[in-house]
Amino acid sequence: MSAGRTLGLRAARVAVWAVLPGEVALAVCLVAGVRIPGAVLLGAEALVVGMLALEAYVMWPLYAARRRAGGGRREAGLAAVRAVVPVAVRRLIGHEFRALHSLGLWAVRRRHRIPEGARSFSYTEPQTGIMWTILFVSVVETVVLALVIPWPLIHAILLVVDVYGIVIVLALHAACVTRPHLVEADGSLRLRYGALFDLRVAAAVIVSARVERRYDGGGLVRVDEDGVLDLAVGSRTTVTVELAEPLEFVRPLGRRGSARTLRFHADDPRAAVAALGRKPVTPERTAPSSPPAPTA
């Protein structure tokens, strides 16, 4: 790839990071009925048009090259988008849509893709109180700002942002409630954290599982030098699973890693360990009856 094309690709990625969040916020404000001055709208649209022109300028050669290599239109288009739009941006947008979908599932008291014969294990207990506290603080902040800020435009924008933030917090918690850990009928394990993390572990690579309560600081997904993956909730894990071989996984923003030991939180760790220790359920077979002995 030439230096000019490389520079254009980098500029396109920076433009996506810079312009897209502002355009989304502006669209939310307009949908909510916020009056935006014409100069602000004109400037925002000019930035968007410029970003789209830059994206098209960078993506078209990538699209054409993939088409010349024999790829279909859809394949070539997706390849061009992946080359320009950063992985983290694509994954963040996907996480947000899945969280909002989970909010709808939560409202109708349904859960996301629980196969027949699978046992589900919740993991929200350590964070439920924190989530409701954040929601309460957010509502109080919204009311206070509504009373304090005298400028209508700023007041309306902040109101939309605050309400959207409240919805997202609810959606994140709903995603955790509707997407529990699973131990499926074949003995495989599916570890999840809302819409952010999803890891499938085949039964064949699970060596052992035990209850082990640990309290560690840090982020949601952590991997140490010994190949131990911590999927903590409220800085807490309660179950440790040993694997026969390293297992690859994808972090919430797209980075990859591998681990041979998994530590995660389950509200009922003993039941989760017991489920992992059970043999897969197989249908019963009836032995063929032997033919009757010949009579004399």
N, C-alpha and C positions, 0 to 999 in steps of 0.2 A: 504494500500500500504506500502511495506517494506521501511526501511530507504535507502537501497541501490538503490531501484528502484526510489524513490523520488529524490535522488541525481542525478541519471542518467537522469531523466526527466528534472531537472533544467539545467544540463550541456548541454543537447540537445537543449534546448531553447536558452541558451547563445550562442551556436555554430551557430544557425541559424542567430541570430542578428549580430554576428561578421563576419561570412564568406559570407553569401548570398549577402550583398551589394557589397563587394569587387569582388565577382565572376561576378555579373551583370556588374559592371564597366569594368572589364577585357574583358568580352564578347563584350561589346559595342566598346571597343578600337580595338579588333580583327576584328570585322565586318567592322569598318571604315578603316581598312588597316594599323593600327599602328603596327610597329615592336616592339615586346616585347622580351627582352632577354630570352634565354632558361632557365636560372636559375630561373627567376621570374615565368615563366610559370610552371616549374616543382614544385616550392614551392607552387604556387597557387593550382595546381591540387592535390598535396599531402594533402593540407588543405581540399579541397573539398571531396576527397576520405575519409579522416578521419571523416569529418562531416557526410557524407552519411552512413558510417559504424556505427557511434554512433546513428544516427537517426534510422537505421534499428534495432540495438540492443535494443533500447528503445521502438520502435513502435511494433515490432513483438509480445511481450507478450500482449500488448493491443489489437492488431488485433486478436490474438488467443483467448483471453478471450471473446471478442465480438462474435466471430464465435461460440464458445462453448455455448454462451447464446442464440443462434438461429438467429443471425443477418446474413444478406447476405454479400457477398464479398465487394460490393460497400459501404454498410453501415458501415461495420467493418473498411474498409480502411479510410473512411472519419472520423470516430471517432478517429482512431489512429493519423491521421494528425492533427485534431483539438486539441488533447491532447498535441502534441509536438510543433507544430508551433504556436507562440503567435498570439492572435486575432489581435493585432495591425499590425503585419507583413502581415497577410492575407488581412486585410482591406486596408492597404496602397497599396499593389500590385493590388487589385481590383479597387481602386480609380484611379490608374495610367492607367490601361487598359481602363477604362470607359472614362477617359479624352482624351486619344488618339483616341478612337472611336468617341468622340464628335468633335475632330478636323477634322475628315473626314466628319462628318455631316455638320459642319460649311463650309467646302470647297465647298460642293455641295448645300449649302443654304437649308438644311433640319433641322427639329427640332425633338427632341426625344419624341416619344409616346404622341402625342396630340390627345386625343379621340375626336370623333365626338360630336359636341355640346359644347365642353369645351372652355372656354375663358382663354387666356394666358396673363400673366402680367410679363414684364421684370423687372429686379432688378439690372442691371449692370451699370447704369448711374454713381453712386458715385465712382466706381472703374475703369472705362474705362481709364481715364486719367492716373491713377497710373500704370495700366498695361502697357500702351504704354511707359510710362517713364522708367519702369523697363526693358522693351525690348530694348529701345534705349541705356540705360546704359550697358546692357549685351552685345549688339553688339559692342559698343565702347570699352568695356573691352576686348572682344575677339580680336579685331583688335590691341589694344595696346599691349596685351600680345604676340600676334604673332610677333610683331616688336621688342619687348624688350628681350624675352627669347631666348638665343642662343642655348640651348641644344635641339636637334631634338626630342628625346624621350619625354621629359617633355613638350615641345611645342605641340607635337601631342596629348598627353594625355589630356592636358588642353583644347586644341581645341575641342576634342570630348566631354569633359565634358561641356564646355561652350555652344556648339551647342545643345547638348541634353537639357541643362537647358533652352535655348531659346524655344525649342520645347515644353517643359513641361509648361512653362509660357503661351505660346499660347494655349496649350491644356486646361489648367485650365480656361482661359477666354472663350474659345470656349464652354466648358461644361456649363458655366453659361449662355451663349447666347442661346444655343440649348436646355436647360432644364429650362424653365421659371416656375414661379408659375402657378398653374391652379385652376380655379373654374369650376368644371365639371357640366354637364347638370342636375345632381341630386342635386346640391347645395353643394356637398362636396368640400373640399379644399385640395390641394396638395402643400405643401411648399417644395422648393428645393433650394439647393445652389450647382450648378454644379453637379459633381459626388460625392461630399462629404456628402451631407445631403439630406434626402428624408423622408417627414412625411406626412401621409394621415390623414385627419380629416373628419369624417363622418358628413353629414349635420345635423343629429339628435342631435349632442352634441354641435353645434355652437349656442350660446345664442345671441351674438351681435357682431358687428364689427364697428369700428370707425376709423377715421383718427386721428392719434396722432403722431406728429413729435417729435422724441427724439434723442438726440446726447449723446451717452455714449461711454466711452472707454472700451477696453477689447477685448476678442477674438471673433471668429465667432459665436460660440454657447455658451450661458451663461444661467445659471439657478440660480435664487436667492432663498432665504429661503422661500419666499412667494409662490413659485411654478410658477414663471414667466419665460418663455423661451424667450430669445432675440436671434433672428437670424438676426444679423446686417450685413450691407454691408457698408464699409467705416465708421464704428462706428455709423451708422444711421439706425433707424427704423421709419416707417411712418404709419403703420397699427397695430391696437391692436384688437385681437379677444378674447372674453371671452367664456369659455367652461362650459358646465353643470357639467362636472366631470373631474378629472385629466386624462391626456392622456400620455401614455408611448411613449418614443422615444429612438432612438439609436444615440449616438454621433459619429462623424467621425471615431474615433479610437476604437469604440466598447463599450464604457461605456454606461450604461442605466440611464435614468432619467424620471421624469414625471413632467407635468406642467398643470395648469388649465387656464393660460393666455398665449397667444402667441403674441409676438411682432415681426414683420418682416418688411422688406423694399420692397416697390413696387414703380417703377418709376412714376406710375399714381395711387396714393393711393385712390383717390375718385372713380375711375372706379372700383378698386378692392373691395372697401366697397359696392358700388352699386351692383356689381355682387353677393356678399355674401348675400345681403339683398333681393335678388329676390327669389321668390318661384320656386321650381323645375318645369321644363317643363314636362307636362304630355300630352299624346296624347288626342286629342279631341274625345269625344264619341257622336254619334248621337242617340238621343232618339228614341226608337221604335215608329213607327207611330201607332196610334190607329186604330182599325178596323173600316171600314165604317159603319155608322148607317144603320140599316135595313130600307128598304123602305116600306111604307104603302101599 
